[in-house]
Amino acid sequence: MISEQQFYKVQAILDGRNVSKIPLAKRDKLKADFPLRRMITCSNCGAGLAASWSKGKKGRKYGYYRCSEKCVTASIKAEKVEGNVVFLLKSISPKEQCLNLFINSLTKTYMERLNRLNKVKSSADEEIERLKELRKTLVEKNLDGVYSDEIFKEQNSILEEKMLSAQIAKDDSVIEKYDIDAITSFIKTRLADLGETYKRSNLSQIKVLLGSVFPSGLAMDTMGTPKYKINSIYQSIFDENDGGIPPGGSGGIRTHETLTSRDLANRCHSH
């Protein structure tokens, strides 16, 4: 079985990201009260959002996010920022049909690759055994005086190089032994509702989740409207439902530059 942390790490590595340096996330400035601090940027200047508490009437405290560079003076209520992020994640969670198609495709690709690598391994094993027999014959002929020591050393060196090449090919054919059923089960559970996954995640998992779904970052304006671009891996899951052609275009990655709360609501309800 694989853990949630392992899954996120594998995904980060596949995306070409350093798992210890998720974009826009500063480990030492995150607090449980404001999990999105520095993870979300100001859509106006690109600086990470800062966060703080403010006292209202009767001493009640209210949390707010604001631009850390103060390029805009308006603040956004923390509950609105965090609520919109959950809303957004729920809205881009793939439909069950898309998810099943993606998992079937993933499983098929995994098995095809595994079969290819098993063939490479089998071929390498056969080559190594063949070379061992040749070396055995070479030793016998050297002992019988058929081959001089000089010829023996020369031919043995050639065989050793070939055996090393075959062994490297065999080693390269080893696939990471993750349980594909455990992986697909995890995907079904976590990707079916990204909003719930966010709410169940701790700070480090939130960093990896947002960095994974939005590799270019997630920005927000003072109205709480998010601006983002979905990771191509997640995009491919959505595209399983429409033959890979994003709405309104002939191909490529679907980019959502601005999405209002109404748009989010409509998309969520469609699921």
Residue frames as qw, qx, qy, qz and C-alpha x, y, z in Angstrom:
[[0.000, 0.888, 0.461, 0.000, 0.00, 0.00, 0.00],
 [0.403, 0.314, -0.034, 0.859, 1.15, 3.58, -0.60],
 [0.184, -0.588, -0.490, 0.617, 0.59, 6.49, 1.73],
 [0.234, 0.921, 0.310, -0.036, -0.97, 9.82, 0.84],
 [0.217, -0.848, 0.308, 0.372, 2.42, 11.52, 1.27],
 [0.514, -0.168, 0.709, 0.453, 4.08, 9.02, -1.10],
 [0.453, 0.636, 0.595, 0.190, 1.43, 9.65, -3.73],
 [0.081, 0.985, 0.067, -0.140, 1.95, 13.41, -3.60],
 [0.375, -0.662, 0.504, 0.409, 5.74, 12.95, -3.74],
 [0.552, 0.138, 0.723, 0.391, 5.50, 10.67, -6.78],
 [0.336, 0.824, 0.445, 0.102, 3.21, 13.16, -8.48],
 [0.118, -0.943, 0.144, 0.276, 5.56, 16.05, -7.68],
 [0.476, -0.396, 0.639, 0.456, 8.52, 14.12, -9.13],
 [0.502, 0.431, 0.683, 0.309, 6.55, 13.32, -12.30],
 [0.176, 0.949, 0.261, -0.001, 5.75, 17.03, -12.61],
 [0.617, 0.434, -0.130, 0.644, 9.45, 17.86, -12.35],
 [0.254, -0.829, 0.092, -0.490, 9.03, 19.72, -9.05],
 [0.290, 0.268, -0.747, 0.535, 11.17, 19.51, -5.94],
 [0.535, -0.533, -0.637, -0.155, 8.89, 17.96, -3.33],
 [0.493, -0.470, -0.411, 0.606, 10.58, 19.99, -0.59],
 [0.096, -0.303, 0.044, 0.947, 10.09, 23.28, -2.45],
 [0.233, 0.635, 0.726, 0.121, 6.47, 23.60, -3.50],
 [0.213, 0.389, 0.206, 0.873, 5.99, 26.91, -5.38],
 [0.250, -0.590, -0.103, -0.761, 4.72, 29.87, -3.38],
 [0.778, -0.556, -0.267, -0.121, 4.78, 27.97, -0.10],
 [0.196, 0.611, -0.557, 0.528, 7.12, 29.11, 2.66],
 [0.664, -0.224, -0.704, 0.115, 7.39, 26.45, 5.31],
 [0.370, -0.148, -0.535, 0.745, 8.36, 28.77, 8.15],
 [0.167, -0.015, 0.074, -0.983, 5.51, 31.25, 7.65],
 [0.501, -0.286, -0.656, -0.487, 2.56, 28.90, 7.55],
 [0.220, -0.108, 0.668, -0.703, 0.20, 28.91, 10.49],
 [0.066, 0.319, 0.945, -0.004, -2.77, 26.70, 11.14],
 [0.187, 0.635, 0.434, -0.612, -5.04, 29.76, 11.39],
 [0.435, 0.751, -0.135, -0.478, -4.19, 30.85, 7.84],
 [0.793, -0.053, 0.564, 0.225, -3.28, 27.74, 5.81],
 [0.634, 0.644, 0.316, 0.289, -3.23, 29.66, 2.52],
 [0.179, -0.932, 0.161, 0.271, -0.80, 32.35, 3.68],
 [0.125, -0.646, 0.610, 0.441, 1.87, 32.88, 0.99],
 [0.480, 0.124, 0.838, 0.229, 0.42, 30.01, -1.06],
 [0.350, 0.770, 0.515, 0.140, -2.02, 32.28, -2.87],
 [0.395, -0.076, 0.110, 0.909, -0.70, 35.36, -4.64],
 [0.207, 0.663, 0.224, -0.683, -2.11, 38.79, -5.31],
 [0.631, 0.505, 0.531, 0.255, -3.48, 38.81, -8.87],
 [0.176, 0.983, 0.041, -0.043, -2.41, 42.45, -9.20],
 [0.041, 0.864, -0.501, 0.011, 1.32, 42.24, -8.36],
 [0.805, 0.243, -0.541, 0.027, 2.07, 38.54, -7.85],
 [0.005, -0.453, 0.694, -0.560, 3.18, 38.86, -4.21],
 [0.381, -0.240, -0.888, 0.090, 2.08, 36.19, -1.76],
 [0.425, -0.685, -0.242, -0.540, -0.91, 37.04, 0.40],
 [0.129, 0.213, -0.699, 0.670, -0.22, 37.88, 4.02],
 [0.524, -0.526, -0.600, -0.297, -2.77, 37.24, 6.76],
 [0.118, 0.150, -0.567, 0.802, -3.67, 38.60, 10.16],
 [0.198, -0.590, -0.770, 0.143, -6.43, 38.92, 12.72],
 [0.036, -0.348, -0.028, -0.936, -8.52, 42.06, 13.16],
 [0.034, -0.324, -0.776, 0.540, -10.73, 42.93, 16.12],
 [0.158, -0.480, -0.526, -0.684, -14.31, 43.87, 15.48],
 [0.458, -0.530, 0.063, -0.711, -17.14, 44.89, 17.73],
 [0.836, -0.451, 0.121, -0.288, -17.29, 43.32, 21.18],
 [0.339, -0.645, 0.682, 0.069, -13.70, 42.17, 20.76],
 [0.902, 0.215, 0.372, -0.044, -14.54, 39.48, 18.24],
 [0.274, -0.524, 0.598, 0.541, -11.61, 38.53, 15.98],
 [0.771, 0.581, 0.170, -0.198, -11.84, 38.27, 12.19],
 [0.636, -0.254, 0.512, 0.519, -9.22, 36.80, 9.91],
 [0.476, 0.834, 0.015, -0.279, -8.15, 38.57, 6.72],
 [0.740, 0.043, 0.364, 0.563, -5.83, 37.96, 3.80],
 [0.192, 0.947, 0.008, -0.258, -4.17, 40.90, 2.05],
 [0.715, 0.607, -0.170, 0.303, -1.38, 41.64, -0.43],
 [0.753, -0.444, -0.104, 0.475, 1.95, 41.41, 1.39],
 [0.447, 0.112, 0.154, 0.874, 3.34, 44.24, -0.74],
 [0.044, 0.653, 0.450, -0.607, 0.28, 46.41, -0.04],
 [0.121, 0.041, 0.526, 0.841, -0.20, 47.20, -3.72],
 [0.380, -0.506, -0.487, -0.603, -3.92, 47.19, -2.92],
 [0.161, -0.332, 0.530, -0.764, -5.38, 48.30, 0.39],
 [0.791, -0.174, -0.081, -0.581, -8.46, 46.08, 0.41],
 [0.179, -0.288, 0.920, -0.194, -8.40, 42.88, 2.45],
 [0.658, -0.068, -0.574, -0.482, -10.38, 39.69, 1.91],
 [0.721, -0.417, 0.346, -0.432, -12.07, 37.79, 4.71],
 [0.112, -0.399, 0.909, 0.036, -10.17, 34.59, 5.44],
 [0.559, 0.211, 0.756, -0.270, -13.36, 32.53, 5.42],
 [0.625, 0.684, 0.058, -0.372, -14.14, 33.85, 1.92],
 [0.233, 0.672, -0.674, -0.199, -10.66, 33.07, 0.56],
 [0.209, -0.221, 0.948, -0.094, -10.61, 29.58, 2.03],
 [0.608, 0.377, 0.580, -0.390, -14.24, 28.95, 1.09],
 [0.570, 0.706, -0.169, -0.384, -13.57, 29.98, -2.52],
 [0.093, 0.526, -0.836, -0.126, -10.54, 27.69, -2.70],
 [0.401, 0.054, 0.889, -0.214, -12.63, 24.73, -1.50],
 [0.598, 0.592, 0.305, -0.446, -15.38, 25.75, -3.91],
 [0.388, 0.706, -0.480, -0.347, -12.89, 25.96, -6.77],
 [0.079, -0.345, 0.935, 0.026, -11.35, 22.57, -5.98],
 [0.521, 0.271, 0.747, -0.312, -14.79, 20.98, -5.82],
 [0.564, 0.679, 0.067, -0.465, -15.73, 22.57, -9.15],
 [0.408, 0.641, -0.603, -0.242, -12.70, 21.14, -10.96],
 [0.493, -0.210, 0.833, -0.136, -13.02, 17.69, -9.40],
 [0.252, 0.159, -0.762, -0.575, -13.53, 15.27, -12.29],
 [0.798, -0.053, -0.006, -0.600, -16.82, 13.51, -12.82],
 [0.747, -0.239, 0.612, -0.100, -16.95, 9.83, -11.96],
 [0.850, 0.489, 0.194, 0.018, -17.07, 8.91, -15.66],
 [0.362, 0.846, -0.354, 0.164, -13.92, 10.95, -16.39],
 [0.375, -0.647, 0.634, -0.200, -12.14, 9.50, -13.38],
 [0.863, -0.005, 0.500, -0.077, -12.97, 5.92, -14.34],
 [0.751, 0.653, 0.004, 0.094, -11.79, 6.48, -17.91],
 [0.115, 0.843, -0.481, 0.210, -8.56, 8.00, -16.65],
 [0.591, -0.460, 0.638, -0.175, -7.96, 5.16, -14.19],
 [0.907, 0.261, 0.331, -0.013, -8.60, 2.58, -16.92],
 [0.568, 0.782, -0.185, 0.176, -6.16, 4.41, -19.17],
 [0.183, -0.772, 0.563, -0.230, -3.60, 4.65, -16.36],
 [0.782, -0.232, 0.566, -0.121, -3.92, 0.95, -15.55],
 [0.860, 0.478, 0.166, 0.061, -3.63, -0.01, -19.21],
 [0.349, 0.845, -0.343, 0.214, -0.54, 2.16, -19.68],
 [0.442, -0.634, 0.598, -0.211, 1.02, 0.74, -16.51],
 [0.874, -0.014, 0.483, -0.051, 0.45, -2.85, -17.61],
 [0.743, 0.659, -0.006, 0.118, 1.77, -2.17, -21.12],
 [0.113, 0.836, -0.482, 0.237, 4.92, -0.61, -19.71],
 [0.636, -0.451, 0.596, -0.190, 5.32, -3.43, -17.22],
 [0.920, 0.250, 0.303, 0.008, 5.04, -6.02, -20.01],
 [0.560, 0.777, -0.212, 0.194, 7.63, -4.17, -22.12],
 [0.146, -0.761, 0.572, -0.270, 10.04, -3.96, -19.22],
 [0.819, -0.223, 0.509, -0.145, 9.53, -7.63, -18.37],
 [0.868, 0.478, 0.087, 0.106, 10.48, -8.51, -21.96],
 [0.282, 0.828, -0.397, 0.277, 13.60, -6.37, -21.70],
 [0.491, -0.588, 0.586, -0.264, 14.50, -8.06, -18.42],
 [0.925, 0.052, 0.370, -0.068, 13.91, -11.52, -19.85],
 [0.723, 0.659, -0.098, 0.185, 16.04, -10.73, -22.90],
 [0.014, 0.811, -0.501, 0.302, 18.82, -9.36, -20.68],
 [0.726, -0.388, 0.533, -0.195, 18.74, -12.48, -18.50],
 [0.927, 0.305, 0.208, 0.059, 19.08, -14.68, -21.59],
 [0.491, 0.787, -0.261, 0.268, 21.99, -12.58, -22.87],
 [0.303, -0.727, 0.550, -0.278, 23.77, -12.77, -19.51],
 [0.865, -0.151, 0.470, -0.089, 23.42, -16.56, -19.41],
 [0.825, 0.547, 0.040, 0.138, 24.69, -16.83, -23.01],
 [0.235, 0.832, -0.397, 0.307, 27.73, -14.71, -22.17],
 [0.586, -0.562, 0.541, -0.220, 28.43, -16.78, -19.06],
 [0.940, 0.126, 0.315, 0.036, 28.50, -19.93, -21.20],
 [0.620, 0.728, -0.141, 0.256, 30.89, -18.25, -23.63],
 [0.116, -0.803, 0.501, -0.300, 33.18, -17.24, -20.79],
 [0.819, -0.304, 0.470, -0.128, 33.07, -20.79, -19.42],
 [0.890, 0.402, 0.143, 0.162, 34.11, -22.10, -22.84],
 [0.312, 0.857, -0.285, 0.295, 36.82, -19.44, -23.04],
 [0.459, -0.677, 0.532, -0.219, 38.25, -20.54, -19.69],
 [0.918, -0.034, 0.394, -0.005, 38.24, -24.19, -20.74],
 [0.763, 0.597, 0.016, 0.247, 40.06, -23.44, -24.01],
 [0.045, 0.864, -0.410, 0.290, 42.61, -21.37, -22.16],
 [0.663, -0.486, 0.547, -0.157, 43.24, -24.21, -19.71],
 [0.912, 0.197, 0.349, 0.093, 43.54, -26.67, -22.63],
 [0.450, -0.398, 0.413, 0.685, 46.12, -24.44, -24.28],
 [0.438, 0.601, 0.576, 0.339, 43.89, -23.61, -27.26],
 [0.076, 0.932, 0.106, 0.338, 43.88, -19.89, -26.33],
 [0.517, 0.204, -0.395, 0.731, 46.95, -18.14, -25.02],
 [0.282, -0.557, -0.516, 0.586, 46.72, -16.06, -21.86],
 [0.051, -0.226, 0.147, 0.961, 46.90, -12.91, -23.98],
 [0.286, -0.219, -0.650, -0.669, 43.95, -13.96, -26.16],
 [0.369, -0.490, -0.775, 0.151, 42.05, -15.11, -23.07],
 [0.196, -0.461, -0.338, 0.797, 42.43, -11.72, -21.39],
 [0.093, 0.097, -0.348, -0.928, 41.40, -9.89, -24.55],
 [0.372, -0.290, -0.738, -0.483, 38.30, -12.02, -25.16],
 [0.370, -0.477, -0.716, 0.350, 37.34, -12.11, -21.49],
 [0.091, -0.306, -0.155, 0.935, 37.48, -8.29, -21.37],
 [0.270, -0.069, -0.502, -0.819, 35.08, -8.12, -24.31],
 [0.443, -0.387, -0.796, -0.142, 32.69, -10.57, -22.63],
 [0.293, -0.412, -0.553, 0.662, 32.83, -8.62, -19.37],
 [0.078, 0.162, -0.084, -0.980, 31.86, -5.41, -21.15],
 [0.409, -0.191, -0.644, -0.618, 28.93, -7.14, -22.86],
 [0.443, -0.411, -0.775, 0.183, 27.78, -8.65, -19.55],
 [0.157, -0.322, -0.347, 0.867, 27.96, -5.24, -17.90],
 [0.243, 0.021, -0.323, -0.914, 25.82, -3.72, -20.69],
 [0.483, -0.294, -0.757, -0.327, 23.26, -6.52, -20.34],
 [0.378, -0.395, -0.678, 0.491, 23.17, -6.07, -16.56],
 [0.008, 0.205, 0.108, -0.973, 22.59, -2.31, -16.95],
 [0.391, -0.122, -0.533, -0.740, 19.73, -3.01, -19.37],
 [0.493, -0.356, -0.794, 0.022, 18.27, -5.45, -16.83],
 [0.260, -0.348, -0.502, 0.748, 18.58, -2.95, -13.97],
 [0.138, 0.101, -0.130, -0.977, 16.94, -0.22, -16.06],
 [0.419, -0.226, -0.698, -0.535, 13.98, -2.49, -16.70],
 [0.271, -0.341, -0.793, 0.425, 12.99, -2.62, -13.02],
 [0.214, -0.602, -0.301, -0.708, 9.77, -0.69, -12.47],
 [0.169, -0.279, 0.552, -0.768, 8.94, 0.83, -9.09],
 [0.310, -0.233, -0.918, -0.081, 6.84, -1.82, -7.37],
 [0.331, -0.001, 0.343, -0.879, 3.78, 0.12, -6.29],
 [0.262, 0.346, 0.894, -0.114, 0.48, -1.67, -5.91],
 [0.051, -0.169, -0.467, -0.867, -1.51, -0.38, -8.91],
 [0.356, -0.587, -0.696, -0.211, -4.78, -1.27, -7.17],
 [0.407, -0.591, -0.390, 0.577, -3.79, 0.79, -4.13],
 [0.186, -0.159, 0.191, 0.951, -2.87, 3.73, -6.37],
 [0.182, -0.340, -0.601, -0.701, -6.13, 3.67, -8.31],
 [0.413, -0.633, -0.649, 0.088, -8.10, 3.33, -5.08],
 [0.350, -0.468, -0.202, 0.786, -6.29, 6.34, -3.70],
 [0.049, 0.043, 0.387, 0.920, -6.99, 8.34, -6.87],
 [0.282, -0.523, -0.697, -0.403, -10.70, 7.50, -6.70],
 [0.443, -0.651, -0.520, 0.331, -10.87, 8.61, -3.09],
 [0.346, -0.498, -0.064, 0.792, -8.81, 11.80, -3.31],
 [0.086, -0.052, 0.434, 0.895, -9.51, 13.12, -6.81],
 [0.072, -0.554, -0.790, -0.254, -13.24, 12.51, -6.72],
 [0.217, -0.925, -0.283, -0.134, -13.63, 15.54, -4.45],
 [0.552, 0.333, -0.253, 0.722, -10.57, 17.78, -4.31],
 [0.265, -0.668, 0.077, -0.691, -12.39, 20.16, -1.97],
 [0.852, -0.489, -0.020, -0.184, -12.89, 17.48, 0.67],
 [0.859, 0.101, -0.191, 0.464, -9.30, 16.34, 0.17],
 [0.206, 0.581, -0.196, 0.762, -8.18, 19.91, 0.90],
 [0.528, -0.638, 0.078, -0.555, -10.26, 20.07, 4.07],
 [0.948, -0.318, -0.031, 0.007, -8.84, 16.77, 5.34],
 [0.749, 0.378, -0.218, 0.498, -5.23, 17.74, 4.57],
 [0.536, -0.675, -0.113, 0.495, -2.63, 19.13, 6.94],
 [0.056, 0.897, -0.141, -0.415, -0.50, 22.17, 6.04],
 [0.247, -0.451, 0.724, 0.460, 2.22, 20.27, 4.20],
 [0.398, 0.312, 0.840, 0.196, -0.34, 18.26, 2.23],
 [0.278, 0.862, 0.327, -0.269, -2.21, 21.46, 1.30],
 [0.068, -0.748, 0.425, 0.506, 1.02, 22.88, -0.12],
 [0.265, -0.160, 0.866, 0.393, 1.59, 19.81, -2.25],
 [0.370, 0.556, 0.742, -0.052, -2.06, 19.57, -3.31],
 [0.244, 0.901, 0.141, -0.331, -2.29, 23.18, -4.51],
 [0.112, -0.664, 0.574, 0.466, 1.19, 23.06, -6.04],
 [0.370, 0.030, 0.892, 0.259, 0.16, 19.91, -7.88],
 [0.357, 0.678, 0.641, -0.039, -3.20, 21.12, -9.20],
 [0.232, 0.969, 0.084, 0.020, -1.99, 24.67, -9.94],
 [0.811, -0.081, 0.040, 0.578, 1.74, 24.41, -10.79],
 [0.318, 0.493, 0.092, 0.805, 1.85, 28.04, -11.95],
 [0.075, -0.082, -0.499, 0.859, 0.26, 29.16, -8.70],
 [0.102, -0.688, -0.707, -0.128, -3.17, 30.27, -7.60],
 [0.131, 0.092, -0.103, 0.982, -3.87, 34.02, -7.58],
 [0.108, -0.690, -0.712, 0.068, -6.83, 35.93, -6.19],
 [0.089, 0.497, 0.076, 0.860, -8.12, 39.51, -6.45],
 [0.092, -0.095, 0.521, -0.843, -9.71, 41.58, -3.70],
 [0.691, -0.049, -0.092, -0.716, -13.14, 40.25, -4.70],
 [0.643, -0.225, 0.706, -0.194, -11.97, 36.72, -4.01],
 [0.833, 0.498, -0.019, -0.239, -12.00, 35.74, -7.70],
 [0.703, -0.381, 0.516, 0.306, -9.34, 33.11, -8.42],
 [0.559, 0.722, -0.331, -0.237, -7.02, 33.07, -11.43],
 [0.618, -0.388, 0.682, 0.043, -5.28, 29.84, -12.25],
 [0.596, 0.446, -0.566, -0.354, -4.13, 27.24, -14.76],
 [0.915, -0.225, 0.253, -0.220, -4.76, 23.55, -14.18],
 [0.343, -0.476, 0.778, 0.226, -1.90, 21.06, -14.29],
 [0.503, 0.325, -0.593, -0.539, -1.87, 19.11, -17.58],
 [0.124, 0.014, -0.985, 0.117, -2.19, 15.83, -15.65],
 [0.258, 0.391, 0.659, -0.587, -5.48, 16.93, -14.10],
 [0.425, 0.470, -0.183, -0.752, -6.52, 18.46, -17.41],
 [0.292, 0.201, -0.867, -0.350, -6.07, 15.09, -19.09],
 [0.079, 0.242, 0.913, -0.319, -8.52, 13.59, -16.60],
 [0.371, 0.527, 0.288, -0.708, -11.16, 16.18, -17.53],
 [0.372, 0.487, -0.483, -0.626, -10.49, 15.66, -21.21],
 [0.127, -0.017, 0.990, 0.056, -11.20, 11.93, -20.90],
 [0.344, 0.503, 0.682, -0.404, -14.87, 12.91, -21.08],
 [0.447, 0.788, 0.108, -0.409, -14.68, 14.97, -24.27],
 [0.865, 0.413, 0.144, 0.245, -12.14, 13.13, -26.37],
 [0.650, -0.218, 0.055, 0.726, -9.32, 15.39, -25.31],
 [0.207, 0.492, 0.289, 0.794, -10.76, 18.56, -26.89],
 [0.133, -0.345, -0.500, 0.783, -11.24, 21.38, -24.37],
 [0.208, 0.795, 0.563, -0.084, -14.43, 23.45, -24.72],
 [0.125, 0.963, 0.031, -0.238, -14.03, 26.42, -27.03],
 [0.026, -0.758, 0.581, 0.294, -10.77, 25.25, -28.59],
 [0.840, 0.370, -0.349, -0.191, -9.20, 22.71, -30.88],
 [0.863, -0.002, -0.395, 0.315, -6.63, 21.47, -28.40],
 [0.235, 0.500, -0.407, 0.727, -4.16, 22.36, -25.68],
 [0.294, -0.250, -0.744, 0.545, -4.57, 22.99, -21.98],
 [0.200, -0.786, -0.474, -0.342, -7.77, 24.56, -20.74],
 [0.333, 0.047, -0.363, 0.869, -6.88, 27.75, -18.90],
 [0.237, -0.812, -0.529, -0.076, -9.24, 29.52, -16.50],
 [0.319, 0.351, -0.179, 0.862, -8.02, 33.09, -16.17],
 [0.262, -0.148, 0.375, -0.877, -11.03, 34.32, -14.21],
 [0.382, -0.316, -0.846, -0.194, -13.86, 32.36, -12.69],
 [0.340, -0.424, 0.157, -0.825, -16.65, 34.03, -10.71],
 [0.315, -0.075, 0.811, -0.488, -18.45, 32.50, -7.75],
 [0.739, 0.326, 0.169, -0.565, -21.49, 32.04, -9.99],
 [0.617, 0.484, -0.585, -0.207, -19.37, 30.17, -12.55],
 [0.064, 0.304, -0.902, 0.301, -17.99, 28.00, -9.76],
 [0.535, 0.084, 0.590, -0.599, -21.46, 27.31, -8.43],
 [0.765, 0.411, -0.127, -0.480, -22.75, 26.34, -11.88],
 [0.498, 0.449, -0.742, -0.027, -19.84, 23.96, -12.41],
 [0.149, -0.199, 0.858, -0.449, -20.21, 22.41, -8.99],
 [0.661, 0.191, 0.402, -0.604, -23.92, 21.85, -9.52],
 [0.702, 0.447, -0.405, -0.378, -23.23, 20.19, -12.86],
 [0.274, 0.329, -0.890, 0.157, -21.31, 17.52, -10.98]]
